[in-house]
């Protein structure tokens, strides 16, 4: 378990929560309203920040997934099966982006121990998968938006 710093909440966790909510809302066809988008993203980030130090690696993702499902079913009125499937897809995309980053770090012989000991380096390295994840999420968002426009016309 990492000794996380408060600045990691703002440099990685909040941006990641915004991207997770963006992709999840896009996949489940929940209308993205500014107020609810910000609210759910910040709730997800703070929940992650609060539980991550106390649970084993990966358990926080299951809790985040459960939170997304509850948001989709209760607030977004989405079918529970769809929300589970799209929640899993969202996390697969996020983990794939992180895997790409770790693959590149491994190729470049980066000292992975620095990620455990230096939160600034962890935040800088964490920015790479965030950019990839944001790119993928925006591409999916714009593709779905264009498909909706064609259906309306």
N, C-alpha and C positions, 0 to 999 in steps of 0.2 A: 504494500500500500504506500502510495506517495504522500509525502509531506507537501500538500498543495498550499499555494499562497493565494491571498485574496486577489492579487492582480491577474492570476490565471482565470479567475471567474470572468474578468472583463476581456482578457485577450483570447481565450479559447472557448470557454464554456458558454458564454452568452452568444458569441457568433455561431458556434456549433448548434445551439438550440434553435436559433433563427433559421438556420439552413435545414435542420431536421424537420421543423414545423412547416417550412416552405415546401419541401419535397413531399412530406406526408399529406398536407392539405391538398397539394396538387394531385397526387395519386388517388386520394379518396374523393376528389371533387368537392371538397369543402370550400365554400367561397372565402377567399382571403380578405378579411376586413382588417383595416389597420389596427384598430383597438384590440380586437381579440388576438390578432397575430402577435402583437407586442406582448400582451398579457400572458398568453400561453408560452411564448418563447422564454420570457423571464422566469415564469414559474418552473419550467423544465430545467433551465440553467441553475436556479437556486436549489431545486431538488437534487440535481446532480452534485452540486457543490457540497451540499449538506451530507449526502449519504456516501459519496465516493470514498472518503477516508475510513469509513467504518465497515465496508463490505469487501469481499474478495473481488479480484479482477473479473470484470464481466457481469457481475451481479447487478451493478448499477444500470447496465444496459437493459436488463430484464425489467427492472423497476421503471425505467424510462419508457420502455415498450408498453408496459401495463398502463402507464399514465397516458400515453398517446391513444391507446385503445379506449380508455375511459373518456377522454376528451372527444374522440370521434363519435362514440356511441351516444353519450349523454348530451353533448353540446351540438355536435355536427349531424346528429341523427343518421349516422352511417351504420350499415349492417355490420355486426360484430365480426363475421367471417372476413369481410372485405377489409375491415380495419386491422385485423390480425395479419392478414396476408400483406397488405401494403405497409404495415409497420415493420414487418420482417424484411420486406424489400428495401425500405428506407435504411434500415441498419446494415443490410448487406452492402448497399452502395457506400455507406459511410465507412464500413470496415474495409471494403475494397480500396477506397481512397487512402486509408491509413496503411494498408498493406503495400500499396505502390510506394509510399514514402519510406517505409521501413526497408523495402527491397532496394531502393536507391541508396539509402544510408548504408546498407550492408555492402553494396557494390563499392561505395566510396570509402569503405573501411572506417566509418564513423564510430567513435567510441560510445557505445550504447549506455555505458555506465553514467555518462553525463546526464542522460535523461532522468535518472533516478536521483541525482544529487543537485542539479542546477535547474531551478524553475524557469530562469530566463531562457536558457537554451531549449528547454522543453516547450516553452511558449513559441519561440521562433520556429522550431521544427514542427510544432503543431499547426502553424500557419499554412504549411504546404498542403496537407490533406484538406484543410478548410477551403483553400482556393479551388482545389480539384472538385471537392464536394459541391461547392457553390456553383461551379461551372456546369456540372452534370445536372444539378437541380434546376438551374435556370434554363438549360436546354430542354429539359423535360417539361418545365412550365410553359415555355414558349411554343413547343410542339403541341401540347394539349390545348393551349389557347387558340392556336391556328386551326386545329381540328374542330374545336367548338364553333369557331367563326364559320367554317365551311358547312357545318351541319345546320347552322341558323340560316345561312343564305340559301 
